[in-house]
Amino acid sequence: QVQLVESGGGLVQPGGSLRLSCTAPRFTASACGFEWSRQAAGKQREWVSSISTDGSTDYADSVKGRFTISKDTAKNTVYLQMSSLNPEDTGMYSCKTKRSFDSDPPMCGFGDWGQGTQVTVSS
């Protein structure tokens, strides 16, 4: 099983910033792509962003220009830097490995969403 641990969530005011971290097992950060999703209470999961093994990134329209995904392979960690937060960004943020390409190890596609870290944007 691929175990990912998210951290960095918290309560922030609208317009604030927060950086989330997702720590992966050894070698996973370099071998796999990653993606972040969020899920508000009572709502379905929403994809937020992804980063591929070639470094390319993608963002949901709702967060484009405000969020930045990156990873540090030495620390086996992927980050989601969030700025200009608004109440619509509230939710449980989770990460998951992604098999970006056929050349990526198959195990990258077997991961599940982590337990997540809560982000609450409120005044």
N, C-alpha and C positions, 0 to 999 in steps of 0.2 A: 504494500500500500504506500502511496505517496502522501506523506503528511506535511501539510503546509500550516504555518502559524501566522496569523495576521495580528498586527498591533498598531498602535498609534491613534486609534479613534478617541473620540471625546466629544464634549459639548463646546461648540464655538458659536459666536455671533455671526449674523449675516455679514458677508464681506470678508470674513476671516479666512485663515489658511490652516491647512493641516496636512501632514505627511504620513501616509500609511506605509507600513512595511509588511512584506510577506516573505518569511524565511522558509527556504526549501531544503530538502536533504542535500548532502554533498553531491556535487556534480550536476544536479538537476538544473540549476540556474543557467549553466552554460549549454546544456544539452537540449533544453526545451524552451519553447515560448511560454508566455504567461498571459493571463487575462484577469481582469478585475470585473466583478459584477456587484450590484447592490440590490437589496430587497427591502422595501419599506414594509412596515407592519400591515398585514392583510393584503399585500399586493404580490404579484409575481416578480420573479427575479428579472433584473434589467442589466444587460451587458453594458459595461462602462468603457473599457479600454483593453487593448492587447498590445503585446510586444512580441515580435517574432525572433527566431534565432539569428536572423540576418540583421536585426536591429530596427526593422521597420515597425512603425507604430500606427495604431488606429484608435479612434475615439468616437464615442457616441456623439451625435450632434448636440445633445444637451450639455455636454461637458467640454466640447472642443474649444480650445483657446483658454480654458481655465484649468484644466488638469494636464499633468504630464506624467507619463509612465516611463520608468527607467529600471535598470537592474545593475547590480554590482555582483559579478560572478565570483569575485574573491570572497565576498561575504554570503554568497548563496542567497541573495535577497533581491526582491523586486520591490520597487517603490511606486507609490501613486501620490504625487504632489498635487494638492488641491488648493486652489485659490478662488477668491471671489465667490465664496460659498453662499448658497441661498437655501432656504428651507426645503426646496425641492430636492436637495442633495441628501437629505436625511435618509438614513437607512443602515442596514447591516452590510458592510463591505467585505466581500470574500474574494479570494484569489484561487486560481486553478492553473495547473500546467496545461499547455496546449501543444499539440503536434502541428507545428506551423507548415512543415513540408514533409514529403515522403521520406526524405533523407534523415529526418529527426528520428530518434529512437521511438519504437512503438509505445513504450511505457509512458511517454509524454501525453498520450491520449487517454490513458487509463485513470488519470487523477480525478478527484472529486473536489467540489468546493470545500474550502476550509470552514471552520466554525464561524469565522468572521470577526470583525471588530466594529462596534457601533459608532456611527457618526451622527450626531444630532446638531442641526443648525437652527438655532432659535435665539430670540432676544430675551 
